[in-house]
Amino acid sequence: MHILLIGNGGREHALAWKLARSPRLTRLSVAPGNPGTALEPRTVNVPIGIGALDELVAFATDEAVDLVVVGPEAPLVAGLADRLRAAGIACVGPGADGARLEGSKAFAKDFMHRHGIPTAAHASFTDVVAARAFIAAHGAPIVVKADGLAAGKGVVVAHDVARANAAVEDMLAGNRFGEAGHRVVIESFLAGEEASFIALVAGGLALPFATSQDHKARDECDAGPNTGGMGAYSPAPVVDDAVLAHVVADILAPSVAGLVADGVDYRGFLYIGLMIDSGGRARVIEYNVRLGDPETQPLLMRLDSDLVDLLAATAGGALEGVEAAWSPEPAIGVVIAAGDYPDGGSRGAPISGLDAARGAGCTVFHAGTARQGDTLVTNGGRVLCVTATGADLAAAKALTDAGAAAVHWDGARYRRDIGHRALARERSGS
């Protein structure tokens, strides 16, 4: 099977790593890929950008691609999956109608309320004065979100009114996120612990993946600015059996049923960001229409099933009877980022220590890297994700700690407390 994987981040390297281990794969093309994807067996990077929809469809047609897997959200929102299916090419990823769940937070909120899916109360604004009046009436803490795609950075959890007002000014008047911030969604603050719940969806059915938990704050102790994610681990013990049953029955099932009721032929990953309170009640923070990054890295380390089988069934709209097998060993991934991330990135700094990290028992997934001759250099905000499995989370973390410490470039930063909530549960036996 010839598969075309679209994207160039850490999520896509992890997907390429897993797809390349399938006996069904004959050729994997990655557009545009990164230096890490180029190292995987039977894999070739293709110099086509994720926004070049015409070129991507033409390549898939000319090269007799059997299956396209779309990694990032932007081409899905732009309708790439629709165009591929119109050309007779199987695709993992929703059409533009389903991708609106991520492309517009206001649309997603309306979808949740329409279908009875628990989430925070909210209101949408395009006017600064009206938004500030809403904030004044509701007080803080409060959450301000750019309506459109903002690479995981368009969310401000404001613990005082001044910060909330500043976020509104940045987005609506300051054009911080461009078109994505021309509308803002302001919603009530949800207390609790976050978890990521991901499923494959097709034909009105869902195949839940293992649970995971991302770490959005840049700094240790969950401090600092919001990011696209500084690390993740799987499974997430906050999602115990009771919470899992509740999420499947009260959130996943009505989400899938809502898509069917709205006439959406959804075939792809559905990511549900959850906030779980102290009583085990879960509410939806957001939908994404693709795998999370960095959740993908530890998740695919634990997936025992052939990913090609799961994705082919999804693209064909036939998930009935399909199951996924998971290793009981937990996995953890630690993102190594540029010093200025999320406000800036690093370009051209030589990277060392990857062989030492692999020697420590880690798998290193590339995200923001490039080649300058024979030298691997930085090329983005989140640069690498050092990932490992272990008999328990503490063992996995010991490996990633050693692996991350071995990697170096000027200005590299990473969190040393990824998985701290689950580790505290391990230590307490709860």
Secondary structure by P-SEA (a helix, b strand, c coil): cbbbbbcccaaaaaaaaaaaacccccbbbbccccccccccccbbbbcccccaaaaaaaaaaaacccbbbbcccccccccaaaaaaaacccccccccccccccccaaaaaaaaaaaccccccccccccaaaaaaaaaaccccbbbbcccccccccccccccaaaaaaaaaaccccccccccccbbbbbcccbbbbbbbbbbbcccbbbbccccccccccccccccccccccccccccccccaaaaaaaaaccaaaaaaaaaaacccccbbbbbbbbbccccbbbbccccccccaaaaaaaaaaccccaaaaaaaaaacccccbbbbbbcbbbbbbbbbccccccccccccccccaaaaaaabbbbbbccccccccbbbbcccccbbbbbccccaaaaaaaaaaaaaaccccbbbbbcccaaaaaaaaaacc
